Amino acid sequence: MALQNCAIQTMNTFLGNTYYIPNYQREYSWEDAELSDFWDDLNTTKESSDSADHFFGQIVIHNDESSKKKYIIDGQQRTITSTIFMRTLQHLYDDLYKSTNLPRADYKKSDIASIHIGRYLSPSDNQLHLHLGELDCDYFRDKIQLGLPDNTKKVKKKSHERLRKAYVYFFEKLNIQLDAASDDEDKLDVLDEYYNTFTKRFNVLYLEATKLDEAFVIFETLNARGKDLETADLLKNFVFSQSKDISQAQSQWNSMINALDRADPTKYIRHFWNATNNFTREKDLYRSISKRISSPRASKELLKNLAAHAQCYHDITTPSDNVDFSDNYLINSLVALKTLKASSFYPIVLAIRQAPTPFTEADIRTVIQSIETYIFRNFTICGKVANKSEVIFATIAKEIYDGTLDTVDLIVDRIKTEMVGDKEFHDAFCIWSGSKSTKETIRYILRKIHKHLDRTNEINIDNTDVHIEHIMPEDNSIWMVSDDIHEEYLWRLGNLALLSGPINRSISNKDFDTKKPRYLTSKIDPNKEIANNSVWTPAEIETRQHLFADYALLIWK
């Protein structure tokens, strides 16, 4: 790796060089919370009795040998904020000099200008130390580095307003400190203390690479345990860096983000990538994409496809708010898979949408229903390790994308080869037990059984006023069964039923004889058969659950 410079640097040293923010980097984003953290860290360091230094984070630089420019890959927000803070100090030193003629104030003002801010004589002789991307460059230069922003009038562009507010924030905070000073010399000492604390005791880890892809790898490695700036932002920067048309790339990226709505961009990109390439885990996603996407043309194609299929991804992750699908059976199966907390199948749908052989929405419905059966049998009931399905579905998706699996029958048959057999499923269903945390799964199972028995669909059991009824209730004070029996059978499926809210509340903890007439009048199958029992013991629960298991073989076949 061409890592040519790695060192701990003071802010005095770091801000002494000239840097550029690439156009593909995001705009200035720090708000009051981040500015407040910066100010608190500054005061804590200033006031510490042991004169300890403060680690201000890492800076990753791409030293582009062809353009002779140093581009900030990681640390742009800290760098911009640091320059704003130094410019605020310069402004206040200048004000103090004009009102007092203290030579030290004039010296410090000039020192900041030459060492930390730089000079601007003309467009052809621009010696400023920090150059932002084209969207913020002019405002930052004219209103921050060379001029002064209005401390009362907001600006329309959001990133410009954040730059303005950052300047005003530090200006007001420092003025509060100056107002508390006893005289002009004391004011100068206050500014010096902040100046020395920040320039001499704030340190950064400075890492510089001569190749862009290696700078990104360093960035990825350092941020591997960080927040979700994450792989999506990292990939955005990488792909944008190869684009010949930044505005078009930005438009496509924004189109993708808008279509995804609240869906996670990193997860989407990974599922999309697994639909068209070999299976890749999230921690390896950046490396996999950066290795394959190695030209402006490839970057353009990737962005175009990501934007084109983002709506589909939104719809399969949020089926209750979908745009693309009209088939109610398909939508219901997607909702069921969401209830079962299944997401590993997403690459299959994304692959179908890009397959060389066209598939209809009815085809997608058939595949999704098969996946629903697979997820329910293997993982919900039989407790197989769910992680395995990620690899299986990614492999199937790649075969669909490549055209190997070019019919619905081939896809469904391929999924069936991974399903547990009927005996294993039936045996596991007979002893399956839910819990408070699986209430939605219980509702899903009982609704499916009801709809299997009652094809009239006259009763809406999907509404929120249908409750889970424990036949042997959660409150054991009336039934008085032994604790071990109560614990073992309370959440067994055979002991559970769906009842309308009013009925459920009226019989909640009553004895079985009191409950029976209400089951008999229930319109929800299979509640009526409960009333055929004279008592309710583990034997009746076992019998009912075995019956449910027989139904399950027909429903999830």
PEDAZI-V201165 format. One record per backbone hydrogen bond with DSSP energy under -0.5 kcal/mol. NH is the residue of the N-H (numbers start at 1). CO is the residue of the C=O. E is the energy in kcal/mol with one decimal. If there is no record, write none. Layout:
BEGIN
NH;CO;E, NH;CO;E
END
This chain:
BEGIN
3;1;-1.7, 4;2;-0.9, 4;208;-1.7, 5;208;-1.4, 7;206;-2.2, 9;7;-0.6, 9;204;-2.8, 11;202;-1.8, 12;199;-2.2, 14;10;-2.7, 15;11;-2.6, 16;13;-1.1, 17;14;-1.4, 19;129;-3.0, 20;70;-2.5, 21;131;-2.9, 22;20;-0.6, 25;22;-1.6, 35;31;-2.4, 36;32;-2.8, 37;33;-1.9, 38;34;-2.3, 39;35;-2.5, 40;36;-2.8, 41;37;-2.7, 42;38;-2.2, 43;39;-2.4, 44;40;-2.7, 45;41;-2.3, 46;42;-2.3, 47;43;-2.2, 48;44;-0.8, 48;45;-0.7, 51;48;-0.9, 54;201;-3.4, 56;54;-0.6, 56;203;-4.0, 59;205;-3.1, 60;74;-2.2, 61;59;-0.5, 61;207;-3.1, 62;71;-3.0, 63;61;-0.7, 63;209;-2.8, 64;62;-1.3, 64;69;-2.2, 65;63;-0.9, 68;64;-1.6, 69;64;-1.2, 71;62;-2.8, 71;69;-0.6, 72;20;-2.5, 73;60;-2.9, 73;71;-0.7, 74;60;-1.5, 79;75;-2.3, 80;76;-2.8, 81;77;-2.2, 82;78;-2.2, 83;79;-2.1, 84;80;-2.3, 85;81;-2.5, 86;82;-2.4, 87;83;-2.3, 88;84;-2.1, 89;85;-2.2, 90;86;-2.4, 91;87;-2.2, 92;88;-2.2, 93;89;-2.7, 94;90;-2.3, 95;91;-2.4, 96;92;-2.2, 97;93;-2.4, 98;94;-2.4, 99;95;-1.4, 100;96;-1.3, 101;97;-3.2, 105;102;-0.7, 106;102;-1.3, 107;103;-2.5, 108;104;-2.4, 109;105;-2.1, 110;106;-2.1, 111;107;-2.5, 112;108;-2.5, 113;109;-1.8, 114;110;-2.3, 115;111;-2.7, 116;112;-2.0, 117;112;-2.2, 118;113;-3.0, 119;127;-0.7, 121;125;-2.2, 122;125;-0.9, 125;122;-1.2, 127;119;-2.3, 127;125;-0.8, 129;117;-2.5, 131;19;-2.0, 132;130;-0.5, 136;133;-1.4, 137;133;-2.0, 140;136;-2.6, 141;137;-2.5, 142;138;-3.0, 143;139;-2.9, 144;139;-0.6, 144;140;-1.3, 145;140;-2.6, 146;141;-2.1, 154;152;-0.6, 161;157;-2.5, 162;158;-2.2, 163;159;-1.9, 164;160;-2.6, 165;161;-2.8, 166;162;-2.0, 167;163;-1.9, 168;164;-2.5, 169;165;-2.7, 170;166;-2.1, 171;167;-2.4, 172;168;-2.6, 173;169;-2.3, 174;170;-2.7, 175;171;-1.9, 176;172;-1.8, 177;173;-1.4, 178;174;-2.2, 179;175;-2.6, 180;176;-0.9, 181;178;-1.4, 187;183;-2.1, 188;184;-2.3, 189;185;-2.1, 190;186;-2.1, 191;187;-2.2, 192;188;-2.4, 193;189;-2.3, 194;190;-1.9, 195;191;-2.7, 196;192;-3.2, 197;193;-2.3, 198;194;-2.3, 199;195;-2.5, 200;196;-2.1, 201;196;-0.6, 201;197;-1.6, 202;198;-0.8, 203;54;-3.0, 203;201;-0.6, 204;9;-2.7, 205;57;-2.2, 206;7;-3.2, 206;204;-0.8, 207;59;-2.9, 207;205;-0.6, 208;5;-2.6, 209;61;-2.7, 210;2;-1.9, 215;211;-1.9, 216;212;-2.1, 217;213;-1.8, 218;214;-2.2, 219;215;-2.3, 220;216;-3.0, 221;217;-2.6, 222;218;-2.5, 223;219;-1.8, 224;221;-1.0, 226;223;-1.9, 230;227;-0.8, 233;229;-1.9, 234;229;-0.6, 234;230;-2.4, 235;231;-3.0, 236;232;-2.4, 237;233;-2.6, 238;234;-2.2, 239;235;-3.0, 240;236;-2.8, 241;237;-2.0, 242;238;-0.7, 242;239;-0.9, 243;239;-0.6, 243;240;-1.1, 249;245;-2.4, 250;246;-3.0, 251;247;-2.1, 252;248;-2.4, 253;249;-2.5, 254;250;-2.7, 255;251;-2.1, 256;252;-2.1, 257;253;-2.5, 258;254;-2.7, 259;255;-2.1, 260;256;-2.3, 261;257;-1.3, 263;260;-2.4, 268;264;-2.3, 269;265;-2.8, 270;266;-2.2, 271;267;-2.8, 272;268;-2.9, 273;269;-2.5, 274;270;-2.7, 275;271;-0.9, 276;272;-0.7, 276;273;-1.0, 277;273;-1.5, 284;281;-1.5, 285;282;-1.3, 288;284;-2.3, 289;285;-2.7, 290;286;-3.0, 291;287;-1.5, 292;288;-1.5, 293;289;-3.4, 294;292;-1.2, 299;295;-2.3, 300;296;-2.4, 301;297;-2.2, 302;298;-2.3, 303;299;-2.5, 304;300;-2.2, 305;301;-2.3, 306;302;-2.6, 307;303;-2.3, 308;304;-2.0, 309;305;-1.7, 310;306;-0.6, 310;307;-0.6, 313;309;-1.8, 314;310;-2.5, 315;311;-2.3, 316;312;-1.9, 317;313;-1.8, 318;314;-2.2, 321;318;-2.1, 322;319;-1.2, 328;326;-0.6, 331;327;-2.4, 332;328;-2.7, 333;329;-1.9, 334;330;-2.2, 335;331;-2.4, 336;332;-2.3, 337;333;-2.4, 338;334;-1.8, 339;335;-2.2, 340;336;-2.1, 341;338;-1.4, 342;337;-2.9, 346;343;-1.7, 348;345;-1.6, 349;345;-1.0, 350;346;-2.1, 351;347;-2.4, 352;348;-2.4, 353;349;-1.9, 354;350;-0.5, 354;351;-1.0, 355;351;-0.7, 355;352;-0.8, 358;356;-0.5, 364;360;-2.0, 365;361;-2.4, 366;362;-2.0, 367;363;-2.1, 368;364;-2.9, 369;365;-2.6, 370;366;-1.7, 371;367;-2.2, 372;368;-2.6, 373;369;-2.0, 374;370;-2.3, 375;371;-3.0, 376;372;-2.5, 377;373;-2.7, 378;374;-2.6, 379;375;-1.9, 380;375;-1.8, 381;376;-2.2, 382;377;-1.7, 383;379;-0.6, 384;378;-2.8, 386;384;-0.5, 388;385;-1.2, 389;386;-1.5, 390;386;-0.6, 390;387;-1.0, 391;387;-0.9, 392;388;-2.0, 393;389;-3.1, 394;390;-2.1, 395;391;-2.3, 396;392;-2.4, 397;393;-2.7, 398;394;-2.2, 399;395;-1.9, 400;396;-2.1, 401;397;-2.8, 402;398;-2.4, 403;399;-0.6, 403;400;-0.8, 404;399;-1.7, 405;399;-1.6, 406;404;-1.0, 411;407;-1.9, 412;408;-2.9, 413;409;-2.7, 414;410;-2.0, 415;411;-2.1, 416;412;-2.6, 417;413;-1.5, 418;415;-1.6, 419;416;-1.5, 425;421;-2.2, 426;422;-3.1, 427;423;-2.7, 428;424;-2.0, 429;425;-2.4, 430;426;-1.9, 431;427;-0.6, 431;428;-0.8, 432;429;-0.9, 434;491;-2.8, 438;435;-1.4, 439;436;-0.8, 442;438;-2.3, 443;439;-2.5, 444;440;-2.2, 445;441;-2.5, 446;442;-2.6, 447;443;-2.5, 448;444;-2.1, 449;445;-2.2, 450;446;-2.4, 451;447;-2.8, 452;448;-1.8, 453;449;-1.9, 454;450;-2.8, 455;453;-0.6, 457;454;-0.8, 460;458;-0.5, 461;459;-1.1, 466;463;-1.2, 467;465;-0.6, 467;499;-3.5, 469;467;-0.6, 469;497;-3.8, 470;468;-0.5, 471;469;-0.7, 471;495;-2.8, 473;471;-0.8, 476;474;-0.8, 480;476;-2.3, 486;482;-2.8, 487;483;-2.6, 488;484;-2.0, 489;485;-2.4, 490;486;-1.8, 492;489;-1.0, 493;432;-1.3, 495;492;-2.1, 496;493;-1.6, 497;469;-1.9, 499;467;-2.4, 499;497;-0.5, 501;465;-2.9, 504;500;-2.7, 505;501;-2.6, 506;502;-1.7, 507;503;-1.4, 508;504;-0.8, 510;507;-1.8, 514;511;-0.5, 515;511;-1.6, 516;512;-2.2, 517;513;-0.6, 518;515;-1.1, 519;515;-1.5, 520;516;-2.1, 521;517;-1.3, 522;518;-0.6, 522;519;-0.8, 525;523;-0.6, 527;524;-2.1, 530;527;-1.4, 531;527;-0.6, 531;528;-1.1, 532;529;-1.2, 533;530;-1.7, 540;537;-0.5, 541;537;-2.0, 542;538;-2.7, 543;539;-2.4, 544;540;-2.5, 545;541;-2.3, 546;542;-2.3, 547;543;-1.9, 548;544;-2.1, 549;545;-2.2, 550;546;-1.8, 551;547;-2.0, 552;548;-2.6, 553;549;-1.5, 554;550;-0.8, 554;551;-1.1, 555;551;-2.3, 556;552;-2.9, 557;554;-0.5, 557;555;-0.7
END
